[in-house]
């Protein structure tokens, strides 16, 4: 059996145990380090003593059972990536507490990397997922290209769900470096193209997002994987909207709505009406946008908190732009109250800033400068370039309005610099 050292290292770190305490009376610290890093194969006696001190009870396979287990896991992976069928996912998520020791190194790596993807699909605890990704990184230098691909996809999705879109995009670039050397199944290519389209979209590279989402849509439509096709239509709708091609945008969003009703996937309705509202807002039909945002909220009542806050914030902004300050203030208040009621409200800190800033503008509060500076610092720390840029411009305009022209000029300069960096432009010669 192999990779026992990796298992020992993982459990030791999980238990916050130093090497010196684990090794005491069993072997030297330097020898333990070699065991953990796969530089030596220890005797069964030493491994048993280390496992006993860590309270590890291992679960083993014979070769046939091990291969069958991985094949079953891979089939569940394909079922989700093509049909969004997660019936088999939970069974494998439940194996996380087991301490499997594999005979085959490739099986060991596949198990750990697919398990992380399943944890992401199941929306498991973020701290747990972050730890698993960190452990999987320990073997990065030993991975095959296919295993590196699975590792990079996991990192990309984790960062994307954390709203760290720059880091997610960086993982996509790493995959593209090895893409020509990979042997991926067509359904895996379609999955990658879809994920890449999300990341390109967040980088405002909408033509590339359309190309990638279009590739995925063709595969999923040709093979009648309609729910996955639905996801692609939503990406295409958003991308065309940002390129001001409103007819194409509406066409894809209406296709998404049609598929949703056809499949009775009503949990998509909140998202689709949210995106239709954004489209009508961009087209200048503010009242229609407000109606669709409100309809989106009706469908999102049973969804995750962040999804609900996203639409609540968008609705509040639309009302503010429509000069309906009283109703906008009401939604600001509602958002702040919800955040205070929920557990782990630090997870929604970005919305705390959004609602506080708009409430200050509506009430003409003198604290607006302080709030904007705090928000800019926060969004810069979490690599949210969009909101950093947005509120830097707001601060520049605020200083200009009160006659502090030097501070205004400084923040206008920061705003321009941020816009250029977003387009990867470093000097005037590149324009």
C-alpha positions in Angstrom: 0.0 0.0 0.0 1.2 3.5 -0.8 0.9 7.1 0.4 0.5 6.1 4.0 2.9 9.0 4.8 0.6 11.4 3.2 -2.3 10.1 5.3 -0.2 10.5 8.5 0.8 14.0 7.6 -2.8 14.9 6.8 -4.1 13.6 10.1 -1.3 15.2 12.1 -2.1 18.6 10.6 -5.8 18.0 11.2 -5.1 17.4 14.9 -2.7 20.4 15.1 0.0 18.1 16.4 3.7 19.0 16.0 6.1 16.5 14.4 8.1 16.3 17.6 5.1 15.1 19.7 4.0 12.5 17.1 7.5 11.1 16.7 8.4 11.0 20.4 9.3 7.5 21.4 8.6 6.1 18.0 11.2 7.6 15.6 13.3 10.7 15.0 11.6 13.9 13.7 13.7 13.8 10.6 12.7 10.2 9.9 9.0 11.2 10.4 9.5 14.0 7.9 10.8 11.6 5.3 7.8 9.3 5.9 5.3 12.1 5.5 6.9 13.4 2.3 7.2 9.9 0.7 11.0 9.9 0.9 11.2 6.6 2.7 9.0 3.5 3.3 8.7 2.9 7.0 8.3 -0.5 8.6 4.7 -1.6 9.4 5.6 -1.5 13.1 6.4 2.3 13.0 3.4 3.1 10.8 1.1 1.2 13.2 2.5 3.2 16.2 2.1 6.5 14.4 -1.4 5.6 13.3 -2.3 4.5 16.9 -1.0 7.8 18.3 -3.1 9.7 15.7 -6.1 7.4 16.4 -6.2 6.5 12.8 -8.3 3.4 11.8 -7.6 2.8 8.1 -10.0 1.4 5.6 -8.4 -0.7 2.9 -9.4 -2.2 -0.5 -8.3 -5.2 -2.4 -7.3 -4.3 -6.0 -10.7 -5.2 -7.5 -12.8 -3.4 -4.9 -10.6 -0.3 -5.2 -10.9 0.0 -9.0 -14.7 -0.6 -8.8 -15.0 2.1 -6.1 -13.1 4.7 -8.2 -15.1 3.7 -11.3 -18.4 4.2 -9.4 -17.1 7.6 -8.2 -16.2 8.6 -11.7 -19.6 7.6 -13.0 -21.3 9.8 -10.3 -19.0 12.7 -11.4 -20.1 12.3 -15.1 -23.8 12.0 -14.1 -23.6 15.4 -12.3 -21.5 17.1 -15.0 -23.9 16.1 -17.8 -27.3 15.7 -16.1 -26.8 17.6 -12.8 -27.9 14.4 -11.2 -26.3 14.5 -7.7 -28.0 11.3 -6.4 -24.7 9.5 -6.1 -22.7 12.5 -4.7 -23.7 12.3 -1.0 -22.6 8.6 -0.7 -19.0 9.6 -1.6 -19.1 12.8 0.5 -20.0 10.6 3.5 -16.7 8.6 2.9 -14.7 11.7 3.8 -14.3 10.5 7.5 -12.9 7.2 6.3 -9.1 6.8 6.1 -8.7 4.9 2.9 -5.3 3.5 2.0 -5.1 2.8 -1.7 -2.9 0.3 -3.5 -2.8 2.5 -6.6 -1.4 6.0 -6.5 -3.7 7.2 -9.4 -6.8 5.9 -7.5 -5.7 7.7 -4.4 -5.3 11.0 -6.2 -8.5 10.6 -8.2 -10.4 9.9 -5.0 -9.2 12.9 -3.1 -9.6 15.3 -6.1 -13.1 14.1 -7.0 -14.1 14.2 -3.3 -13.2 17.9 -3.3 -15.4 18.5 -6.4 -18.2 16.7 -4.7 -17.8 18.9 -1.6 -18.1 21.9 -3.8 -21.2 20.6 -5.6 -22.8 19.9 -2.2 -21.9 23.4 -1.0 -20.2 21.9 2.1 -18.5 24.0 4.8 -16.0 26.4 3.1 -13.4 25.8 5.8 -13.5 22.1 5.2 -13.2 22.5 1.5 -10.3 25.0 1.9 -8.4 22.4 4.1 -9.0 19.6 1.6 -7.7 21.8 -1.3 -4.6 22.7 0.8 -3.9 19.0 1.5 -4.4 18.1 -2.2 -1.8 20.8 -3.1 0.8 18.9 -1.1 1.0 16.3 -4.0 0.8 18.9 -6.8 4.3 18.2 -8.0 3.6 14.5 -8.3 0.3 14.8 -10.2 -0.2 13.8 -13.8 -1.6 16.4 -16.1 -5.2 15.0 -15.7 -4.8 15.2 -11.9 -3.4 18.8 -12.2 -6.5 19.6 -14.2 -8.8 18.3 -11.5 -6.8 20.2 -8.9 -7.0 23.5 -10.9 -10.7 23.1 -11.5 -11.3 22.6 -7.8 -9.2 25.7 -7.0 -11.0 27.7 -9.6 -14.5 26.8 -8.4 -13.6 27.4 -4.8 -12.2 30.9 -5.6 -15.2 31.7 -7.8 -17.7 30.8 -5.1 -15.7 33.0 -2.7 -16.1 35.9 -5.2 -12.3 35.9 -5.8 -12.8 36.1 -9.5 -9.2 37.1 -10.4 -7.8 34.0 -8.7 -10.5 31.8 -10.3 -9.5 33.2 -13.7 -5.8 32.5 -13.0 -6.6 28.9 -12.5 -8.3 28.8 -15.9 -5.1 30.2 -17.4 -3.2 27.4 -15.8 -5.5 24.8 -17.2 -5.2 26.4 -20.7 -1.4 25.9 -20.5 -1.8 22.2 -20.3 -5.1 21.8 -22.2 -3.4 20.5 -25.4 -1.7 17.8 -23.4 -4.9 16.6 -21.8 -7.1 13.7 -22.9 -10.6 14.9 -21.8 -13.9 13.3 -22.5 -16.3 15.5 -24.5 -18.4 16.0 -21.4 -15.4 17.1 -19.5 -14.4 19.6 -22.2 -18.0 21.0 -22.1 -17.8 21.3 -18.3 -14.5 23.1 -18.6 -15.7 25.5 -21.3 -18.7 26.4 -19.2 -16.6 27.1 -16.0 -14.1 29.1 -18.1 -17.0 31.1 -19.6 -18.0 32.1 -16.1 -14.5 33.3 -15.3 -14.0 35.1 -18.6 -17.3 36.9 -18.0 -16.2 38.1 -14.6 -13.1 39.5 -16.2 -15.3 41.4 -18.7 -14.0 39.3 -21.6 -17.4 38.8 -22.9 -16.6 37.7 -26.5 -14.4 34.8 -25.1 -17.2 34.0 -22.6 -19.7 33.7 -25.5 -17.4 31.5 -27.5 -16.8 29.1 -24.6 -20.4 29.0 -23.4 -21.5 28.4 -27.0 -19.2 25.4 -27.3 -20.7 24.0 -24.1 -24.2 24.7 -25.2 -23.7 22.8 -28.5 -22.5 19.7 -26.7 -25.2 19.8 -24.0 -28.0 20.5 -26.5 -26.8 17.9 -29.0 -26.9 15.3 -26.2 -30.1 16.5 -24.7 -28.6 17.5 -21.4 -31.1 20.3 -21.0 -30.4 21.5 -17.5 -26.8 22.0 -18.4 -27.9 23.8 -21.6 -30.0 26.0 -19.4 -26.9 27.1 -17.5 -25.2 28.0 -20.8 -28.1 30.1 -22.0 -27.9 32.2 -18.8 -24.2 32.8 -19.3 -24.8 33.8 -22.9 -27.7 36.0 -22.0 -25.5 37.9 -19.5 -22.6 38.1 -21.9 -24.6 39.5 -24.8 -26.2 42.0 -22.4 -22.8 43.3 -21.5 -21.9 43.7 -25.2 -25.2 45.7 -25.6 -26.6 43.0 -27.9 -30.0 43.1 -26.1 -31.9 41.0 -28.7 -29.5 38.1 -28.4 -29.4 38.5 -24.6 -33.2 38.3 -24.3 -33.4 35.4 -26.7 -31.0 33.3 -24.5 -32.7 34.2 -21.3 -36.1 33.3 -22.7 -34.7 30.0 -23.9 -33.5 29.5 -20.3 -37.0 30.3 -19.0 -38.6 27.9 -21.5 -36.3 25.0 -20.4 -37.0 25.8 -16.7 -40.7 25.4 -17.3 -40.2 22.4 -19.4 -38.1 20.6 -16.8 -40.1 22.0 -13.8 -36.8 23.3 -12.5 -38.5 26.2 -10.7 -35.4 26.9 -8.5 -34.0 28.6 -11.5 -36.8 31.2 -11.8 -35.3 33.5 -9.2 -32.0 33.7 -11.1 -33.6 34.0 -14.5 -36.0 36.8 -13.5 -33.0 38.6 -11.8 -31.1 38.5 -15.1 -34.1 39.6 -17.1 -34.4 42.5 -14.7 -30.8 43.5 -15.2 -31.4 43.3 -19.0 -34.4 45.7 -18.8 -32.5 48.0 -16.5 -29.7 48.2 -19.0 -32.2 48.9 -21.8 -33.6 51.8 -19.8 -36.9 50.1 -18.9 -36.6 50.8 -15.1 -40.2 50.1 -14.1 -40.1 46.7 -15.9 -36.7 45.9 -14.2 -38.2 46.8 -10.8 -41.1 44.4 -11.3 -38.9 41.6 -12.4 -36.5 42.1 -9.5 -39.5 41.8 -7.1 -40.7 38.7 -8.9 -37.1 37.3 -8.5 -37.3 37.9 -4.8 -40.5 35.9 -4.5 -38.8 32.9 -6.0 -35.6 33.4 -4.0 -37.2 33.3 -0.5 -36.1 29.7 0.0 -32.7 30.0 -1.6 -29.3 30.8 0.0 -28.9 34.1 1.8 -26.3 35.5 -0.6 -28.6 34.9 -3.6 -31.5 36.8 -1.9 -29.2 39.7 -0.9 -27.9 39.9 -4.5 -31.4 40.6 -5.9 -32.4 42.8 -2.9 -29.3 45.0 -3.5 -29.9 45.1 -7.3 -33.6 46.1 -6.7 -32.5 48.8 -4.2 -30.0 50.2 -6.7 -32.7 50.3 -9.4 -35.1 52.2 -7.1 -32.3 54.6 -6.2 -31.6 55.3 -9.9 -35.3 55.7 -10.4 -35.3 58.4 -7.7 -37.7 56.3 -5.5 -35.6 57.0 -2.4 -38.2 56.1 0.2 -38.7 52.6 -1.2 -35.0 52.2 -1.7 -34.4 53.1 1.9 -36.9 50.5 2.9 -35.0 47.7 1.1 -31.7 49.0 2.5 -33.2 48.6 6.0 -34.6 45.2 5.1 -31.2 44.0 3.9 -29.4 45.2 7.0 -31.9 43.6 9.3 -31.7 40.3 7.6 -27.9 40.3 7.8 -28.1 41.0 11.5 -30.5 38.2 12.0 -28.5 35.5 10.2 -25.7 33.5 11.7 -22.2 34.1 10.4 -23.2 37.5 9.2 -19.5 38.3 8.5 -20.1 36.2 5.3 -22.4 39.0 4.0 -20.1 41.9 4.9 -20.0 43.1 1.3 -23.7 43.8 1.5 -23.5 45.5 4.8 -21.2 48.1 3.1 -23.6 48.3 0.0 -26.7 49.0 2.1 -24.9 51.4 4.5 -23.4 53.4 1.6 -26.7 53.8 -0.2 -28.6 54.6 3.0 -26.0 57.4 3.7 -26.6 58.8 0.2 -30.3 58.7 0.6 -30.2 60.3 4.1 -27.4 62.7 3.0 -25.4 61.5 6.0 -22.1 63.2 6.7 -20.5 59.8 7.5 -20.4 59.0 3.8 -16.7 59.7 3.4 -15.8 57.4 6.3 -18.1 54.6 5.0 -16.7 54.8 1.5 -13.1 54.6 2.7 -13.9 51.6 4.8 -15.7 49.9 1.9 -12.8 50.6 -0.5 -10.3 49.0 2.0 -12.6 46.0 2.4 -13.2 45.3 -1.3 -9.5 45.8 -2.1 -8.6 43.2 0.6 -10.9 40.6 -0.9 -9.8 41.3 -4.5 -13.1 42.7 -5.5 -11.9 45.1 -8.2 -15.4 46.0 -9.5 -16.6 47.4 -6.2 -13.2 48.9 -5.3 -13.4 50.8 -8.6 -17.0 51.8 -8.1 -16.6 53.2 -4.6 -13.3 54.9 -5.5 -15.2 56.8 -8.2 -17.9 57.6 -5.6 -15.3 59.0 -3.2 -13.7 61.1 -6.0 -17.1 62.6 -6.8 -17.9 63.2 -3.1 -14.6 65.1 -2.6 -15.3 67.1 -5.7 -18.8 68.0 -4.5 -17.4 69.5 -1.2 -14.5 71.3 -2.8 -11.7 69.0 -1.8 -10.2 69.0 -5.2 -6.8 67.5 -4.4 -8.4 64.4 -2.8 -10.9 64.3 -5.6 -8.1 64.3 -8.3 -6.2 61.6 -6.4 -9.2 59.2 -6.3 -10.1 60.0 -9.9 -6.5 58.9 -10.7 -6.9 55.7 -8.7 -10.2 55.0 -10.5 -8.6 55.4 -14.0 -5.7 53.2 -12.9 -8.0 50.5 -11.7 -10.0 50.6 -15.0 -6.7 50.2 -16.9 -5.5 47.3 -14.7 -8.8 45.5 -15.3 -8.1 45.6 -19.0 -4.4 44.6 -18.3 -3.2 47.9 -19.8 0.1 49.0 -18.1 1.1 52.0 -20.2 -0.3 54.5 -22.7 1.7 52.8 -25.4 -0.7 49.8 -25.2 -3.7 51.9 -26.0 
